[in-house]
Amino acid sequence: MRAYDYNFLIDGEPILVPDADIAVSFEDLDSSESGRDESGVMHRIVLREGMRKIPLSYGFLKAEEYRYMESLFKGRSHFEVEIIGLDGDSTKFDAYRSKHSITIRNIRTGLYTNYNFNIIEC
């Protein structure tokens, strides 16, 4: 069984430690009215700045690990994420899961591969 990452909580429950380091990127949300005009000049109407996006990736999971991870999201359109930094301070924000995928390698062994998803700030 993979270890739990108590520095990354979803509604108070730890995720399983992912294969790669957790990298947080920050993105802006632009209005649908943003875009280039006929002369090629970009006009941005920024609705929100610095929204967090956190991709998580697991090369393989056992069946019980996969079920645990899915239980963190089941029946929830959004949830609270708490990230505890190296300084011990925590940051909380509402988020949702986006673009998740999984491959079943061998249904008899219950081994799941390429489990990937994004956590995106609401």
C-alpha positions in Angstrom: 0.0 0.0 0.0 1.2 3.5 -0.8 1.9 5.9 2.0 -0.6 8.7 2.7 0.4 12.3 2.1 -0.8 14.2 5.1 0.4 17.5 3.6 -2.3 17.3 0.9 -5.8 16.8 2.2 -9.2 16.6 0.4 -12.0 17.3 2.8 -9.6 16.4 5.6 -8.5 13.1 4.2 -5.0 12.5 2.8 -4.3 11.6 -0.7 -1.9 8.8 -1.5 1.6 9.9 -2.3 1.8 10.5 -6.1 4.7 9.3 -8.3 6.0 12.8 -9.0 6.4 15.9 -6.9 3.3 18.0 -6.4 3.7 21.1 -8.6 1.2 23.9 -8.3 0.7 26.3 -11.2 -1.3 29.5 -11.2 -3.6 30.5 -14.0 -5.8 33.4 -14.8 -9.5 33.1 -15.9 -10.3 35.4 -18.8 -13.7 36.5 -19.9 -15.1 35.1 -23.1 -14.9 38.6 -24.5 -11.1 38.4 -24.3 -9.2 37.9 -27.5 -7.4 39.5 -30.4 -8.9 42.2 -32.5 -8.6 42.6 -36.3 -5.2 44.3 -36.0 -3.9 41.4 -33.9 -3.8 43.3 -30.5 -4.7 41.1 -27.6 -7.3 42.4 -25.2 -7.8 40.6 -21.9 -10.6 40.9 -19.5 -9.3 39.0 -16.5 -12.1 37.7 -14.2 -9.8 36.0 -11.7 -6.1 35.8 -11.2 -3.8 33.1 -9.8 -6.2 30.1 -9.7 -4.4 27.0 -8.6 -4.0 24.0 -10.8 -2.4 20.8 -9.5 -1.8 17.8 -11.7 -1.4 14.5 -9.9 -0.2 11.3 -11.5 0.1 7.7 -10.4 1.9 5.1 -12.6 0.1 2.2 -11.0 -2.3 1.6 -8.2 -3.6 -1.6 -6.6 -7.4 -2.0 -6.6 -7.9 -0.9 -3.0 -5.7 2.2 -3.5 -7.7 3.2 -6.6 -10.9 2.7 -4.7 -9.6 4.9 -1.8 -8.6 7.7 -4.2 -12.0 7.6 -6.0 -13.7 7.7 -2.6 -12.2 11.1 -2.0 -14.2 12.5 -5.0 -17.3 10.3 -5.1 -20.5 12.3 -5.1 -18.8 15.7 -4.8 -18.8 18.3 -7.5 -16.3 20.3 -5.4 -14.4 19.9 -2.2 -12.0 21.6 0.2 -8.2 21.2 -0.4 -5.7 21.8 2.3 -2.0 22.0 1.4 0.5 22.2 4.2 3.8 23.8 3.1 7.3 23.2 4.3 7.0 26.1 6.8 4.0 24.2 8.4 1.5 26.8 7.3 -1.7 25.5 5.6 -3.5 26.9 2.7 -7.2 26.0 2.1 -9.3 26.5 -1.0 -12.3 25.0 -2.8 -11.5 22.9 -5.8 -12.9 20.4 -8.3 -11.3 17.4 -10.1 -10.9 17.7 -13.8 -9.7 15.5 -16.7 -9.2 12.3 -14.8 -8.2 9.1 -16.6 -7.2 5.5 -15.8 -6.1 2.4 -17.7 -6.8 -1.1 -16.5 -3.8 -3.2 -17.2 -4.9 -6.6 -15.9 -8.4 -7.1 -14.5 -7.4 -10.3 -12.7 -4.6 -8.7 -10.8 -6.6 -5.5 -10.1 -3.6 -3.4 -11.1 -4.6 0.1 -12.5 -2.1 2.2 -14.5 -1.8 5.8 -15.6 -4.2 7.3 -13.1 -4.0 11.0 -13.7 -6.2 14.0 -12.8 -6.1 17.7 -12.1 -7.2 19.5 -9.0 -8.4 23.0 -10.0 -9.3 25.8 -7.7 -13.0 26.9 -7.9 
